[in-house]
Amino acid sequence: MRRAARHYFLPAEVRDEAALDAPLPIGYDATCSQPSTVATMLTLLDVGPGHTVLDVGCGSGWTTALLQELVAPGGAVRGVEIVPELVAQARANLEAAGYDSDAVEVAAPGTLGLPEHAPFDRILVSAEAASLPGELVDQLAEPGVMVIPVAGTLEVVHRERAGVHRRSVGAYRFVPLQ
Ligand SMILES: C[S@@+](CC[C@H](N)C(=O)[O-])C[C@H]1O[C@@H](n2cnc3c(N)ncnc32)[C@H](O)[C@@H]1O
């Protein structure tokens, strides 16, 4: 987080508040997530060098940059975002901060995640689903781990050859997964 400084990923109006441990508005009803929550999610994701990672709801691009730090060397990160204007912002932010700006793309209508690039070793979801989306579980490698807010709680989902195991780690609020 010190290397991928949050202020690069915030609009000018809230850049002075980068150090606040709070979600901050980035426009289009989206937020740059709370740093302590992002740290918890990345720790639970257990992501490391060489992993291929999908960042669903990449918003400002901050989580994409953090993931790019964590998968180096040898890994790859793809971010997907439903709001095209935010993808443009994320690309500009990633470039300004020295990260790969081609890593983020606009979600295809009616498609959750990036099934054409699956499987992923890790999937980070920063928007809250009403129930666990099977489309994203299907995009996990075996073994693979996904961290996703589902109906008010944060879940860690492990996919193994033997099956899918879900664990709830506490109550969290996020913008809705559309
Ligand atoms: C909490 S915000 C952004 C978090 C982001 N990781 C960051 O740190 O800036 C969650 C984002 O999920 C996006 N989103 C909601 N549903 C989505 C979907 N089905 N596919 C991709 N992005 C989605 C929203 O537009 C929003 O930008």
The ligand as an SDF file (V2000), in Angstrom:
LIG
                    3D

 27 29  0  0  0  0  0  0  0  0999 V2000
  -16.3320   -0.3900   -4.0600 C   0  0  0  0  0  0  0  0  0  0  0  0
  -16.3420    0.0690   -5.7440 S   0  0  0  0  0  0  0  0  0  0  0  0
  -14.6710    0.1360   -6.3390 C   0  0  0  0  0  0  0  0  0  0  0  0
  -13.6420   -0.6380   -5.5970 C   0  0  0  0  0  0  0  0  0  0  0  0
  -12.2980   -0.6300   -6.2860 C   0  0  0  0  0  0  0  0  0  0  0  0
  -11.7110   -1.9300   -6.1500 N   0  0  0  0  0  0  0  0  0  0  0  0
  -11.4260    0.4700   -5.7430 C   0  0  0  0  0  0  0  0  0  0  0  0
  -10.6770    0.2310   -4.7810 O   0  0  0  0  0  0  0  0  0  0  0  0
  -11.5200    1.5790   -6.2540 O   0  0  0  0  0  0  0  0  0  0  0  0
  -17.0180   -1.3620   -6.5600 C   0  0  0  0  0  0  0  0  0  0  0  0
  -17.1330   -1.2600   -8.0450 C   0  0  0  0  0  0  0  0  0  0  0  0
  -17.8060   -2.4100   -8.5470 O   0  0  0  0  0  0  0  0  0  0  0  0
  -18.3930   -2.0220   -9.7780 C   0  0  0  0  0  0  0  0  0  0  0  0
  -19.3290   -3.0650  -10.2080 N   0  0  0  0  0  0  0  0  0  0  0  0
  -20.5840   -3.3220   -9.7670 C   0  0  0  0  0  0  0  0  0  0  0  0
  -21.0910   -4.3810  -10.4010 N   0  0  0  0  0  0  0  0  0  0  0  0
  -20.1460   -4.8260  -11.2740 C   0  0  0  0  0  0  0  0  0  0  0  0
  -20.0730   -5.8990  -12.2210 C   0  0  0  0  0  0  0  0  0  0  0  0
  -21.0940   -6.7420  -12.4110 N   0  0  0  0  0  0  0  0  0  0  0  0
  -18.9320   -6.0590  -12.9410 N   0  0  0  0  0  0  0  0  0  0  0  0
  -17.9070   -5.2100  -12.7760 C   0  0  0  0  0  0  0  0  0  0  0  0
  -17.9100   -4.1730  -11.8960 N   0  0  0  0  0  0  0  0  0  0  0  0
  -19.0160   -3.9970  -11.1470 C   0  0  0  0  0  0  0  0  0  0  0  0
  -19.0010   -0.6680   -9.4540 C   0  0  0  0  0  0  0  0  0  0  0  0
  -19.2590    0.0850  -10.6140 O   0  0  0  0  0  0  0  0  0  0  0  0
  -17.9030   -0.0630   -8.5710 C   0  0  0  0  0  0  0  0  0  0  0  0
  -17.0060    0.7400   -9.3100 O   0  0  0  0  0  0  0  0  0  0  0  0
  1  2  1  0
  2  3  1  0
  2 10  1  0
  3  4  1  0
  4  5  1  0
  5  6  1  0
  5  7  1  0
  7  8  2  0
  7  9  1  0
 10 11  1  0
 11 12  1  0
 11 26  1  0
 12 13  1  0
 13 14  1  0
 13 24  1  0
 14 15  1  0
 14 23  1  0
 15 16  2  0
 16 17  1  0
 17 18  1  0
 17 23  2  0
 18 19  1  0
 18 20  2  0
 20 21  1  0
 21 22  2  0
 22 23  1  0
 24 25  1  0
 24 26  1  0
 26 27  1  0
M  CHG  2   2   1   9  -1
M  END
$$$$
